[in-house]
Amino acid sequence: MTSWQDLIGNGATVVADGAMGTMLMQNGLEFGDPPEVWNLEHPEIIRRVQRGYLDAGSQIILTNTFGGNRLRLELHGREDRVDQLNRTAAILARVEADAADHPAIVAGDIGPSGQIMAAIGGTLTPEGAREVFAEQARALAAAGVDVMWIETMSDLSETVAAIQGAKDAAPETPVIATMSFDTRGHTMMGVSPEKAAEALLSAGAVAVGGNCGNGPEELIPVMQRMRAAFPDAKLVAKANVGQPQLVGMKVAYDTTPEMMADFARRFREAGANIVGACCGSTPPHLHAMAEALSTS
């Protein structure tokens, strides 16, 4: 089996995967339905999506567990299935990663809690958030993920709580954490790239960066600023392929695979060590990005 250290150790740019939700919607997932339930109801589709990214050249595949914490699942009456849904997702991803024709690892995907932290007017305390994320991470760790992947965060205290919860659950499992810098170079909660990197690295993340957002262009200065502040850090760039647009009755994105290939090179030049894509991306986007990174 390949480890995180094996993957990152040779200095080459690592290719992560692309969107899961986008692909599931193409396969019939209705807007607002919990994608995590498909781990049980449609495991063959989840595996097919992950196999598509691996075939495209991805070396890291995320589990289908972005909303797999208790608070998010509670919105759908499934808060009692955290363990089952997360374990199943990790097993599905492991089967595909182990069958790939190149070294690949499984990242346990952990998204935001869906609640507002108490310090800014909500009800979720850092201690409560830490336990919610630890519960999810325990299930992912029990099924053998190689790393924990915390993503699409806006609030710094919630992100730190997620890192701490993941480390509580699986102290030996590396943790990667990214935030969304979609508001004038900051997160929605006003966190700068430098402040994010400092806090997440201090909390124990082995790699930090940005994901999601308004499109790939905005991640380039985020990478540059993080790299300038932390020259030795491992950085992640995993951008949306632009803003969604309604074309007829379907959602479309205007960033082509060829354009994302160019952005992959630009992310690397800006300092990214791990490059992937987020909302709107498909295996053709990742194939073009992987090709660009391997041939230039």
C-alpha positions as a Markdown table, in Angstrom:
| # | Residue | x | y | z |
|---|---|---|---|---|
| 1 | Met | 0.0 | 0.0 | 0.0 |
| 2 | Thr | 1.1 | 3.6 | -0.7 |
| 3 | Ser | 1.3 | 6.1 | 2.1 |
| 4 | Trp | 1.0 | 9.8 | 2.2 |
| 5 | Gln | 4.7 | 10.1 | 2.7 |
| 6 | Asp | 5.4 | 7.8 | -0.2 |
| 7 | Leu | 3.3 | 10.0 | -2.4 |
| 8 | Ile | 4.6 | 13.4 | -1.4 |
| 9 | Gly | 8.2 | 12.3 | -0.8 |
| 10 | Asn | 9.6 | 12.4 | -4.3 |
| 11 | Gly | 9.0 | 16.1 | -4.9 |
| 12 | Ala | 6.7 | 15.7 | -7.9 |
| 13 | Thr | 3.4 | 17.4 | -8.0 |
| 14 | Val | 0.6 | 15.1 | -6.7 |
| 15 | Val | -2.7 | 15.0 | -8.5 |
| 16 | Ala | -5.8 | 14.8 | -6.4 |
| 17 | Asp | -9.3 | 14.1 | -7.7 |
| 18 | Gly | -12.2 | 16.2 | -8.8 |
| 19 | Ala | -15.8 | 16.8 | -7.9 |
| 20 | Met | -18.0 | 14.0 | -6.5 |
| 21 | Gly | -21.3 | 15.9 | -6.1 |
| 22 | Thr | -21.1 | 17.1 | -9.7 |
| 23 | Met | -20.7 | 13.6 | -11.0 |
| 24 | Leu | -23.5 | 12.2 | -8.8 |
| 25 | Met | -25.9 | 14.8 | -10.0 |
| 26 | Gln | -25.0 | 13.7 | -13.5 |
| 27 | Asn | -26.1 | 10.2 | -12.4 |
| 28 | Gly | -29.4 | 11.3 | -10.9 |
| 29 | Leu | -28.7 | 12.6 | -7.4 |
| 30 | Glu | -31.4 | 15.2 | -6.7 |
| 31 | Phe | -30.4 | 18.6 | -5.4 |
| 32 | Gly | -30.7 | 18.7 | -1.6 |
| 33 | Asp | -30.5 | 14.9 | -1.1 |
| 34 | Pro | -27.6 | 13.6 | 1.0 |
| 35 | Pro | -24.9 | 12.1 | -1.4 |
| 36 | Glu | -23.6 | 10.0 | 1.5 |
| 37 | Val | -26.6 | 7.7 | 1.4 |
| 38 | Trp | -25.5 | 6.6 | -2.1 |
| 39 | Asn | -22.6 | 4.8 | -0.5 |
| 40 | Leu | -25.3 | 2.3 | 0.6 |
| 41 | Glu | -27.9 | 2.7 | -2.2 |
| 42 | His | -25.7 | 3.1 | -5.2 |
| 43 | Pro | -22.2 | 1.9 | -4.3 |
| 44 | Glu | -21.4 | 0.9 | -7.9 |
| 45 | Ile | -21.9 | 4.6 | -9.0 |
| 46 | Ile | -19.6 | 5.9 | -6.2 |
| 47 | Arg | -16.9 | 3.4 | -7.3 |
| 48 | Arg | -17.3 | 4.2 | -10.9 |
| 49 | Val | -16.8 | 7.9 | -10.2 |
| 50 | Gln | -13.7 | 7.3 | -8.2 |
| 51 | Arg | -12.4 | 4.8 | -10.8 |
| 52 | Gly | -12.9 | 7.5 | -13.4 |
| 53 | Tyr | -10.7 | 9.9 | -11.5 |
| 54 | Leu | -8.0 | 7.3 | -10.9 |
| 55 | Asp | -8.0 | 6.4 | -14.6 |
| 56 | Ala | -7.6 | 10.1 | -15.4 |
| 57 | Gly | -4.4 | 10.1 | -13.3 |
| 58 | Ser | -5.5 | 11.1 | -9.8 |
| 59 | Gln | -3.3 | 9.8 | -7.0 |
| 60 | Ile | -5.6 | 10.9 | -4.1 |
| 61 | Ile | -9.3 | 10.0 | -4.1 |
| 62 | Leu | -11.6 | 11.5 | -1.5 |
| 63 | Thr | -14.4 | 9.4 | 0.1 |
| 64 | Asn | -18.0 | 10.3 | -0.5 |
| 65 | Thr | -18.4 | 11.8 | 3.0 |
| 66 | Phe | -18.3 | 15.6 | 2.6 |
| 67 | Gly | -21.5 | 15.9 | 4.6 |
| 68 | Gly | -21.0 | 12.8 | 6.7 |
| 69 | Asn | -20.9 | 14.4 | 10.1 |
| 70 | Arg | -23.7 | 14.1 | 12.6 |
| 71 | Leu | -25.0 | 17.6 | 12.3 |
| 72 | Arg | -25.3 | 17.6 | 8.6 |
| 73 | Leu | -26.8 | 14.1 | 8.5 |
| 74 | Glu | -29.3 | 15.2 | 11.2 |
| 75 | Leu | -30.9 | 17.5 | 8.6 |
| 76 | His | -31.9 | 14.3 | 6.7 |
| 77 | Gly | -32.9 | 12.2 | 9.8 |
| 78 | Arg | -29.7 | 10.0 | 9.5 |
| 79 | Glu | -27.6 | 11.2 | 12.4 |
| 80 | Asp | -27.5 | 7.7 | 13.7 |
| 81 | Arg | -25.7 | 6.4 | 10.6 |
| 82 | Val | -22.5 | 8.3 | 10.9 |
| 83 | Asp | -20.4 | 5.2 | 11.4 |
| 84 | Gln | -22.1 | 3.1 | 8.7 |
| 85 | Leu | -22.0 | 5.8 | 6.0 |
| 86 | Asn | -18.4 | 6.8 | 6.6 |
| 87 | Arg | -17.0 | 3.3 | 7.0 |
| 88 | Thr | -18.8 | 2.2 | 3.8 |
| 89 | Ala | -17.5 | 5.2 | 1.9 |
| 90 | Ala | -13.9 | 4.4 | 2.9 |
| 91 | Ile | -14.2 | 0.8 | 1.9 |
| 92 | Leu | -15.6 | 1.7 | -1.5 |
| 93 | Ala | -12.7 | 4.1 | -2.1 |
| 94 | Arg | -10.1 | 1.6 | -0.8 |
| 95 | Val | -11.2 | -1.0 | -3.3 |
| 96 | Glu | -10.7 | 1.4 | -6.2 |
| 97 | Ala | -7.4 | 2.9 | -5.0 |
| 98 | Asp | -5.9 | -0.6 | -4.5 |
| 99 | Ala | -7.0 | -1.6 | -8.0 |
| 100 | Ala | -5.5 | 1.4 | -9.7 |
| 101 | Asp | -2.6 | 0.9 | -12.1 |
| 102 | His | -0.5 | 3.5 | -10.2 |
| 103 | Pro | 0.1 | 4.3 | -6.5 |
| 104 | Ala | -3.0 | 6.0 | -5.0 |
| 105 | Ile | -4.2 | 6.8 | -1.5 |
| 106 | Val | -7.6 | 7.3 | 0.1 |
| 107 | Ala | -8.5 | 10.6 | 1.8 |
| 108 | Gly | -11.3 | 10.6 | 4.3 |
| 109 | Asp | -13.3 | 13.7 | 3.3 |
| 110 | Ile | -14.6 | 15.9 | 6.1 |
| 111 | Gly | -16.6 | 19.0 | 5.2 |
| 112 | Pro | -18.1 | 21.8 | 7.4 |
| 113 | Ser | -20.5 | 21.0 | 10.2 |
| 114 | Gly | -23.2 | 23.2 | 8.6 |
| 115 | Gln | -23.6 | 25.2 | 11.8 |
| 116 | Ile | -22.3 | 28.6 | 12.9 |
| 117 | Met | -19.7 | 28.8 | 15.6 |
| 118 | Ala | -20.8 | 30.3 | 19.0 |
| 119 | Ala | -18.1 | 33.0 | 18.8 |
| 120 | Ile | -19.8 | 34.6 | 15.8 |
| 121 | Gly | -23.4 | 34.3 | 17.0 |
| 122 | Gly | -24.1 | 30.6 | 16.5 |
| 123 | Thr | -24.5 | 27.7 | 18.9 |
| 124 | Leu | -21.6 | 25.4 | 18.0 |
| 125 | Thr | -18.8 | 25.5 | 20.5 |
| 126 | Pro | -15.2 | 24.5 | 19.5 |
| 127 | Glu | -15.5 | 21.6 | 22.0 |
| 128 | Gly | -18.7 | 20.5 | 20.4 |
| 129 | Ala | -17.4 | 20.8 | 16.9 |
| 130 | Arg | -14.2 | 18.8 | 17.9 |
| 131 | Glu | -16.3 | 15.9 | 19.0 |
| 132 | Val | -18.6 | 16.0 | 16.0 |
| 133 | Phe | -15.6 | 15.8 | 13.7 |
| 134 | Ala | -13.9 | 13.2 | 15.8 |
| 135 | Glu | -16.9 | 11.0 | 15.5 |
| 136 | Gln | -16.8 | 11.1 | 11.8 |
| 137 | Ala | -13.0 | 10.7 | 11.7 |
| 138 | Arg | -13.2 | 7.6 | 13.9 |
| 139 | Ala | -15.4 | 5.9 | 11.4 |
| 140 | Leu | -13.2 | 6.8 | 8.5 |
| 141 | Ala | -10.1 | 5.7 | 10.4 |
| 142 | Ala | -11.7 | 2.4 | 11.3 |
| 143 | Ala | -12.1 | 1.6 | 7.6 |
| 144 | Gly | -8.4 | 2.5 | 6.9 |
| 145 | Val | -8.2 | 5.8 | 5.1 |
| 146 | Asp | -4.6 | 7.0 | 4.5 |
| 147 | Val | -5.2 | 10.7 | 5.4 |
| 148 | Met | -8.0 | 12.9 | 6.6 |
| 149 | Trp | -9.0 | 15.6 | 4.2 |
| 150 | Ile | -10.8 | 18.6 | 5.8 |
| 151 | Glu | -12.1 | 21.0 | 3.1 |
| 152 | Thr | -14.3 | 23.9 | 2.1 |
| 153 | Met | -14.0 | 25.6 | 5.5 |
| 154 | Ser | -14.6 | 29.3 | 6.1 |
| 155 | Asp | -14.3 | 29.7 | 9.9 |
| 156 | Leu | -10.9 | 29.3 | 11.4 |
| 157 | Ser | -12.0 | 28.0 | 14.8 |
| 158 | Glu | -14.2 | 25.3 | 13.1 |
| 159 | Thr | -11.3 | 24.2 | 10.9 |
| 160 | Val | -8.9 | 24.0 | 13.8 |
| 161 | Ala | -11.6 | 22.0 | 15.7 |
| 162 | Ala | -11.8 | 19.6 | 12.7 |
| 163 | Ile | -8.1 | 19.1 | 12.7 |
| 164 | Gln | -8.1 | 18.4 | 16.5 |
| 165 | Gly | -11.1 | 16.1 | 16.2 |
| 166 | Ala | -9.4 | 14.1 | 13.4 |
| 167 | Lys | -6.2 | 13.8 | 15.5 |
| 168 | Asp | -8.2 | 12.8 | 18.5 |
| 169 | Ala | -9.7 | 10.0 | 16.5 |
| 170 | Ala | -6.6 | 8.9 | 14.6 |
| 171 | Pro | -3.4 | 10.4 | 16.0 |
| 172 | Glu | -1.1 | 8.7 | 13.5 |
| 173 | Thr | -3.2 | 9.6 | 10.4 |
| 174 | Pro | -2.0 | 12.7 | 8.5 |
| 175 | Val | -4.5 | 15.6 | 8.3 |
| 176 | Ile | -4.8 | 17.9 | 5.3 |
| 177 | Ala | -6.9 | 21.1 | 5.6 |
| 178 | Thr | -8.1 | 23.6 | 3.0 |
| 179 | Met | -10.4 | 26.6 | 3.2 |
| 180 | Ser | -12.4 | 28.5 | 0.6 |
| 181 | Phe | -10.9 | 32.0 | -0.2 |
| 182 | Asp | -13.9 | 33.3 | -2.1 |
| 183 | Thr | -14.4 | 36.8 | -0.7 |
| 184 | Arg | -11.7 | 39.2 | -2.0 |
| 185 | Gly | -8.9 | 36.9 | -1.2 |
| 186 | His | -10.2 | 35.9 | 2.2 |
| 187 | Thr | -12.7 | 33.3 | 3.4 |
| 188 | Met | -16.3 | 34.3 | 4.0 |
| 189 | Met | -15.4 | 34.8 | 7.6 |
| 190 | Gly | -12.5 | 37.1 | 6.8 |
| 191 | Val | -9.6 | 34.7 | 7.2 |
| 192 | Ser | -6.5 | 35.6 | 5.1 |
| 193 | Pro | -4.4 | 32.9 | 3.4 |
| 194 | Glu | -1.4 | 33.7 | 5.7 |
| 195 | Lys | -3.5 | 33.5 | 8.8 |
| 196 | Ala | -5.2 | 30.3 | 7.7 |
| 197 | Ala | -1.9 | 28.6 | 6.9 |
| 198 | Glu | -0.3 | 29.6 | 10.2 |
| 199 | Ala | -3.2 | 28.3 | 12.3 |
| 200 | Leu | -3.8 | 25.1 | 10.4 |
| 201 | Leu | -0.1 | 24.2 | 10.3 |
| 202 | Ser | 0.1 | 25.0 | 14.0 |
| 203 | Ala | -2.8 | 22.7 | 14.7 |
| 204 | Gly | -1.0 | 19.8 | 13.1 |
| 205 | Ala | -2.0 | 19.7 | 9.4 |
| 206 | Val | 0.6 | 18.2 | 7.1 |
| 207 | Ala | -0.7 | 20.2 | 4.1 |
| 208 | Val | -2.9 | 23.3 | 3.8 |
| 209 | Gly | -4.4 | 25.3 | 1.0 |
| 210 | Gly | -7.5 | 26.4 | -0.8 |
| 211 | Asn | -10.4 | 24.7 | -2.5 |
| 212 | Cys | -13.8 | 25.4 | -4.0 |
| 213 | Gly | -14.5 | 29.1 | -4.4 |
| 214 | Asn | -15.4 | 31.1 | -7.5 |
| 215 | Gly | -13.0 | 29.6 | -9.9 |
| 216 | Pro | -9.3 | 28.7 | -10.5 |
| 217 | Glu | -8.0 | 32.2 | -11.0 |
| 218 | Glu | -8.6 | 33.3 | -7.4 |
| 219 | Leu | -6.5 | 30.4 | -6.0 |
| 220 | Ile | -3.3 | 31.5 | -7.7 |
| 221 | Pro | -2.6 | 34.5 | -5.3 |
| 222 | Val | -3.7 | 32.3 | -2.4 |
| 223 | Met | -0.9 | 29.8 | -3.3 |
| 224 | Gln | 1.6 | 32.6 | -3.8 |
| 225 | Arg | 0.8 | 34.2 | -0.4 |
| 226 | Met | 0.9 | 30.9 | 1.5 |
| 227 | Arg | 4.1 | 30.0 | -0.2 |
| 228 | Ala | 5.7 | 33.3 | 0.6 |
| 229 | Ala | 4.7 | 33.0 | 4.3 |
| 230 | Phe | 5.6 | 29.4 | 4.6 |
| 231 | Pro | 8.3 | 28.3 | 2.1 |
| 232 | Asp | 8.5 | 24.7 | 3.3 |
| 233 | Ala | 4.8 | 24.0 | 3.7 |
| 234 | Lys | 3.0 | 21.4 | 1.5 |
| 235 | Leu | 0.2 | 23.4 | -0.3 |
| 236 | Val | -3.0 | 22.2 | -1.9 |
| 237 | Ala | -4.9 | 23.9 | -4.8 |
| 238 | Lys | -8.3 | 22.3 | -5.6 |
| 239 | Ala | -10.5 | 25.0 | -7.3 |
| 240 | Asn | -13.9 | 25.0 | -8.8 |
| 241 | Val | -14.0 | 25.1 | -12.6 |
| 242 | Gly | -15.7 | 28.5 | -12.6 |
| 243 | Gln | -19.1 | 29.6 | -11.5 |
| 244 | Pro | -22.2 | 27.4 | -12.3 |
| 245 | Gln | -24.5 | 28.6 | -14.9 |
| 246 | Leu | -28.0 | 27.4 | -15.8 |
| 247 | Val | -28.1 | 26.3 | -19.4 |
| 248 | Gly | -31.6 | 25.1 | -20.2 |
| 249 | Met | -32.5 | 22.9 | -17.3 |
| 250 | Lys | -28.9 | 21.9 | -16.5 |
| 251 | Val | -26.1 | 23.4 | -14.6 |
| 252 | Ala | -22.9 | 24.0 | -16.6 |
| 253 | Tyr | -19.4 | 25.4 | -16.0 |
| 254 | Asp | -17.4 | 27.3 | -18.6 |
| 255 | Thr | -13.9 | 26.2 | -17.7 |
| 256 | Thr | -12.8 | 23.5 | -20.1 |
| 257 | Pro | -10.3 | 20.7 | -19.5 |
| 258 | Glu | -7.8 | 22.5 | -21.6 |
| 259 | Met | -8.1 | 25.6 | -19.5 |
| 260 | Met | -7.8 | 23.6 | -16.3 |
| 261 | Ala | -4.6 | 22.1 | -17.7 |
| 262 | Asp | -3.1 | 25.6 | -17.9 |
| 263 | Phe | -4.3 | 26.4 | -14.4 |
| 264 | Ala | -2.7 | 23.2 | -13.1 |
| 265 | Arg | 0.7 | 24.5 | -14.3 |
| 266 | Arg | 0.0 | 27.9 | -12.9 |
| 267 | Phe | -0.9 | 26.4 | -9.5 |
| 268 | Arg | 2.4 | 24.5 | -9.5 |
| 269 | Glu | 4.3 | 27.6 | -10.4 |
| 270 | Ala | 2.5 | 29.5 | -7.6 |
| 271 | Gly | 3.7 | 27.0 | -5.1 |
| 272 | Ala | 1.1 | 24.1 | -5.0 |
| 273 | Asn | 2.4 | 20.6 | -4.3 |
| 274 | Ile | -1.0 | 18.9 | -4.6 |
| 275 | Val | -3.3 | 19.9 | -7.4 |
| 276 | Gly | -6.9 | 18.8 | -8.1 |
| 277 | Ala | -10.3 | 20.3 | -8.8 |
| 278 | Cys | -13.6 | 20.9 | -7.1 |
| 279 | Cys | -17.2 | 21.7 | -8.1 |
| 280 | Gly | -18.0 | 21.3 | -11.8 |
| 281 | Ser | -14.9 | 19.2 | -12.5 |
| 282 | Thr | -15.1 | 15.8 | -14.2 |
| 283 | Pro | -12.5 | 13.1 | -15.1 |
| 284 | Pro | -11.7 | 14.8 | -18.5 |
| 285 | His | -10.7 | 17.9 | -16.5 |
| 286 | Leu | -8.4 | 15.8 | -14.2 |
| 287 | His | -7.0 | 13.9 | -17.2 |
| 288 | Ala | -5.9 | 17.2 | -18.8 |
| 289 | Met | -4.5 | 18.5 | -15.6 |
| 290 | Ala | -2.5 | 15.3 | -14.9 |
| 291 | Glu | -1.2 | 15.3 | -18.4 |
| 292 | Ala | -0.1 | 18.9 | -18.2 |
| 293 | Leu | 1.7 | 18.3 | -14.9 |
| 294 | Ser | 3.5 | 15.2 | -16.2 |
| 295 | Thr | 4.7 | 16.7 | -19.4 |
| 296 | Ser | 5.9 | 20.2 | -18.4 |
